[in-house]
Amino acid sequence: MRTIYRSFRQDPVVWTAVVLSLALGTGANIALFSLVNGLMLRPLNVHDPDRLVVLKPVSGIEQAWSFAIFQELKNNRALFARSAAWASQTFNTEPRGRSSLVNGLFVSGGFFETIGVDAARGRPIDEDDDRTNGGAAGPVAVISHAFWQTRYGGREDTIGRTLLLERVAFTIVGITPREFLGPEVGTAFDVAVPLGTEPLVRTPALVNLPGVLWLTIVARLEAGQTIGDATARLRAFQPALERVDRLTDPTSRLLNEPLELVAAGRGVSPLRDRYRRPFVVLGIVAALVLAIACANIANLLLVRAIARQRETSVRVALGATRRALVLDLLRETSVVAAIGTAAGALLAWWGSAALMKQVVVSAGTASLDLSPDWRVFAFALGVATFTLFASTLLPAIRAGRMDAAHALAQAGHRIRGASGYRVAHLLLVVQIAFTLALLVGAGLFIRTLTALLTQPLGVERGKVLVIRVEPTAPPADPDRMLDLFERIHEAARGAPGVERVSLSATTPIGRTLWQVRVEFPDLPGSLAEDDRVATANVVSPDFFATFGTRIIAGREFRATDRRKTPPVAVVNQAFVDKYLAGGTAIGRRVRQVGFGGRPSVDREIVGVVENAAYLSLREKRRPTMYIPIAQRFQPPPVAFVSVRAAAGAPALLADRTIDAISTVTRDLTFTVTTLSDQIDKSIAQERMVAALSGFFGALALLLAGLGLYGVTSHVVSQRQTELGIRLAIGATPGRVIRLVLTRVALLVACGIAIGAGLMFWAAPLVATLLYGLAPRDPLTFALSAAIVALVGIAAGLIPARRAARLDPAAVLRRE
């Protein structure tokens, strides 16, 4: 250890650079792997997770099931040891005023026993609790450990207390263990209630609509039962499920294909499919950063070995063996690798939490278990081992090739020339190539984000406040419900600072999709089945003016468009292009096909508006029909009050608008956001990829620049005699600078050429993550190459200028 300490003191700059390179390279990889482990690999913290399976069709397209199908499966106890079902639901815990939302689950009786979770306090939900409107104990709830801590401060008297959910009192009967976050990885649950209590908190209750698909079905296999055996039993039972399915929904085609069981020991998560490709891309990016760090470390160690060649020559001449030289190098680098990896682990601990904030779910930021487990430790050890050997291989080979004859020949002379730097130059070319590839990727992702943010949306994102208004006791009569919403509309319009107000069933870039079936009575021929479905929204007058959506032809809705006046509709340009071949739409009739016993309605198209984003910024603009809220058979159970600010930030209008609406009635709950926030959440994935790829690209550029500077500085140092002679015989400082920069430019050019070829081949692999530009976009390639060239020349210019200031007389005297 004393020798290692002395070595560190002799070359503190080199070893500090090595530690930093290691920390940044390993930290980035461990942080990303921790996130992938938490989302993709880590099993649920339950008993025997390997025995859990979920039900799905072979195609894997649909994983939601009706309550009737679940009941049929649950009643057949010969299939599995146990079965259960759940559905996610957001609950409001406030009786009125601003809502306070928590992540909830509707669960079947015995759900926790099936999953394999014991209550840390109290008891789980049992079969008796899962009855219509609650069992003998009334409506009960089980809460998570995190919710127990944040809501109740971890008080021991929490069991038996009342929790208000959607204005219904539930008795808390149990608290789950700290390590159980829920069955859906990425979304931590706060409270679970029995399926049987759903009619108390939701109207209409889905348990009373047997054909609605909304449940995830999970089963626990019997001891020794394989997934294949259970799947065979399930398929033998499938005809009974098909009969139930046809009885509850005669048009259903859900069970037209075989069913299968899929391992669910790692839980279920829609985030996995959404983030799988981005994580693969970011994993490759992090691996390239690690490769650049390894090349940088190898270069630093090679440069250090060349600088200490005289000392090494003397050691060999005195009898030091190759094995001793290599072991000394490995001992030094092993200590540094341990320090660098430890520093990287600390960076990863902070970085993984920062990364998780970039993963967004509908309820906000994802919740994942990022605590280190054996996978993270094994990955960290593997990264450290790889880095150690990858960065010391070439220096060790060089040390092992030193022989006594060469040592004696060199012992008394100063090392001249740059022949020893050929390998270092090759490593620099590799670093530059990888750096260019990372910068091109970062440029593509950043330009994708820019294209999404700057595209025409058909709405003005920065001026609209969105308030979800839900009556706590909605009137059963449609006319009274409409009257309530219209009074809310009028009250909001009178709030200070409000320019315009509208009501609607959903908002642009919202999470709700409304669709209607359409026909055209005055057009020959009939539409194909898949073409009959159009996107829809139910809106009030001033909706388009509130959101800044331009009217192309005709008019917006008026206050006179009511139930007793001729039915009308406004459509967007995509609707006209698809159904009317881009022709004249004003005055044409479109039939809104009835369903559920409701009659069809023929509507006259009175206006055409520009296309506006509906669910996503990426999607092609949907053909959309807008219907007056006063002409809908049944007003929506909740309404979105959209407020356009006359000036300033729309969020500042929230309290004023809620106060104004509350004068209508106090029996309302409000959930507040802005249109800008909704848009930002919709592009969270693109923002994460752009931010992380940009960070990794900048890190790679920094490492490559430092490596180029370090090697060039040492080459200039070793060539001082040659450069001094050139200056002595008349070379100008400018000529010396050009001489040094020519070599640097050659290295940079070679690296750029190789990196451009690599990314030209690999760019189509990220095509699905791009928007608005080609994967081989010339401008992105050119800008990235220019940045790498500028950084490379800047890194070489500093030692070049130092060489130009050499004093020839002083250099020759030293020789």
Phi, psi and omega in degrees: 000329180295320179296319180295318179298318180296322178296319179296321181291328180289324183232062184296325182294314181299310184291326176296317178297322179296314180298317179296317178299316178296314183298315181291316181293312181286323180299317179298318182289318180293321179298314181294320180294324178300320178292315178297320179297316180294326183269321191253326195249326188292129177286159176298147177278072181223170177288133176044063181296337181293346180266003180270138177222155173241155183265135175200160173289164181300323181294335180075008184285322187239126178238009177259144185226159180279160178297325180295319178294319178299317180300319180296318178294316183296325182287341177265093185280359179278349184280313185223171174293314177208158174220155182206171179216155176210163175212139179282148180202138174268129181248142173265129183259005180254142181287332179196175180077205181298134182283153172235105190265141176231154178278121183238170176226135161270124183231150177282161176299136182080011181302312184293326177293320178295315180295325181101040181236125173268151176288133176288327175218145180073219184220162175277179175282127182250182184297324181293331179290333187271064177236162181304123180064015176104155181272209183298329180273004183078190178296125182238163180216150170244132182249159179279162179298318181296318179294323177300320181287315185283322185273322187243005177064022180069024182292140183290340182268020182292321179299129182096348179282165183260136177240127182271121177234119182051041177068018176245134182277123175246140178268127179284120182246350182199160177229129182281163178295158181303320188281349181266113182262349181128169182281344181257107184293129182108335179236106180281132179276153176255320185213143177237137179229158183292149175304323183297341180269001182302319179300340179286332189244351182220136177229123359282151180282131182288337176293340178266002176242083192297343181269356182280134181265115185207353186254145166262129183254126180238148179223155175248124180289153174291157179302126180086351180279132180267163178297323179298316179297316181294323178296321178298317177298319182297316182291329175293331180271351187301323178304323178295322177294322179296321178297316177298318181297318180291325179294321184275334180210095185300336181267002185292139173241020187297320187258030179282353180233161182297150175267159175212164177249138182238139180304134183235021181296338177261014181076184175240155181194121173292342179293332183298311179293324183292321186255002183299306181295315176303321180292324176298313180298314180293329175296318177296319179298315180296323178295321178294322176298319178296320178297320178295319178297317179298316178297322179295316179295315179301319178297314179299319180291324176295316179298318178296319180295320179294319180296330181260020185297325179297315178299318180295321179300317179297319180297319179293318180297329180275000174114003178295134182273163176301319182299319180295320179296316181293318180295322177299316179297316180295322178297315180298310184289332177295318178297316180294320179298320179295316179296314181296320180292321177298316177297321178296322178296322177295317176298322181293323179300319176284319185292323181295322177294322177293322178296320182299330179293343178275347180268113189250135172247176185300327182273359181133217181286143180295152176243116182229151174275105183256012179295140183297136172233188185297333178293317180293317179296319179295319179295316179298317178296319179296318179296317180297317180295314179299315182297318180300309184286322181294327184271342181253355184300307183293314175301323179293319177298318180296317179295323182290339182273352181291126178244167186295320181299315178296322181298315181294325180292330185262347192300325185257010185236155176282141181288129180242160174079178184236020182296331181287354184260007182299316179294320178299320178295320178298318178296324177296319178299319178296316178301314182295321179297312180295322180297317178297318179300317179293321180292323177297314178300315179298319179298318179297317182289322179293319179291330174297313178299318179297319180296321179294321184284334185257357180291155175294123182260345185079003177218159175260110192287334191266005188239001191242129171261137181242123180239119175275120184248126179232120176293136179287335177223078185296137178297141179285331182281127182302321181295320178292324178295316179297318179299319179299313181295323180291324176291323175298317179302312182294321180293318180296326180296333181272000180291142180299139177086000182268130176268311180215156180220144174218160174247149176199162178281334175208175182232161176303140181058033174269183183259004184253130178249119175254135180224151175225156173266134184236152172219165181233098186300329185263012177249138178291154179080174180232155181279148172295156185303317183290340182271355186276351184263123177237150174289147183219164172209147178254118190225164177260170169304153181076006180299311184290323177293324180297316183271356179075027178275126187283136175270120184275318182210154177075217187222167173275173177292152179243165177295340180277353178280089186235183187298327184267002176258163181305133181296136181230168178208153169244137181236162177265173184296325178297324176297315180297316182296322184282312189265333185243015176054033177076007182279195181289130182254329185299127180092348179285156180256138174233134181263123172272108187289130181285159176209163179062032179085357179272144184286158173287154182231126174271124183242143175269131177283117183250353181202152175234130180242163178292159179292136178234147177300141183250291181257326189216151176286335183281328189291152172295140184301128186278142168298121189230138175243131179255136184239137177297135181297331181282351179251008177276142182302318180226117177303153180296151181293333174230160179224150175258120175266112181257126187242125176263124183283137176291327179197153177080186182288133181296332180300336181290345181272355189302305184297319181296317182292318179296319177298320180293317180294324182294344176289340177287310177198151178272351185272059179223152171239148186232137171237121191250137171208184174237157177299324179298318179295320178299319179293317180299319179295327183290340180245027181299320181296313180296323179295319179297312181297318180295316182295313184289318179294324176295319178296313180295323178296317178295322178296316178297320179296320178296314180297317180295319178297317178296319179297317180295319178297315182297313181294316180298320178298317180289324176297315178299319179299318181287337182258021182299320181298312179300314182292325177296319178296317179301316179293325182293328183264011170118000178294137179279157176304322179298322179294322178295318178299316179297324180298315180291315184290335177298317178294318179298315181298323178296316178298315181296318180297318178297316179297318180296318181297315180292316180296321178296319177296320178298313182286330176298324177285320189271343187304319180300341180293338180254014186301323183291343179268355184263163177209128173083006177204158181280151180296338178252044183300119184298322182297318179297316178299315183294315180296319179296317178297321179295319180296314179299317180296317180296315179295319180298314179294321178296320179294327179276338184291325182297306177294332179295317179293325176296322178294324181291341180265009180296146175265109184305319182297317181294320180295315182291328177294322179296328180285000000 
